[in-house]
Amino acid sequence: MTTILQIEDNHANRLLVERVLAPHNYRLLHASDGESGVTLALEEKPDLILVDMGLPDVDGQTVVTLLRQIPEMQDIPIVAVTAWPPEKAMEIAQRYGCDGCITKPIDIRSFPAEIAAYLEKRK
């Protein structure tokens, strides 16, 4: 089963992602801050990581930088999820080593296809 780790501090956003992706048979893991997200990523080695850029303890950019320094994490797609304007979000995501960016509020119609596309790139 495909495992997706969502590092997101906002409960409503976590719930929305869970509801939208549940019908697609993904195993979803959640971390509510950057530190626990990095720990969970190391323990579970998910197939995809979704990172909120505005986390309460360590910002998303730092989380991505930390994960990219770990050899086992280098091939795992990491996607920034942020409410920043799309141009700025994509620039920051690329600068810090993300494989892409999804802007909030997420479009629930296209979100499953976007996730599938990021997972397909890993194969």
Secondary structure, 3 states (H helix, E strand, C coil): CCEEEEECCCHHHHHHHHHHHHHHCCEEEEECCHHHHHHHHHHHCCCEEEEECCCCCCCHHHHHHHHHCCHHHCCCCEEEEECCCHHHHHHHHHHCCCCEEEECCCCCCCHHHHHHHHHHHHC
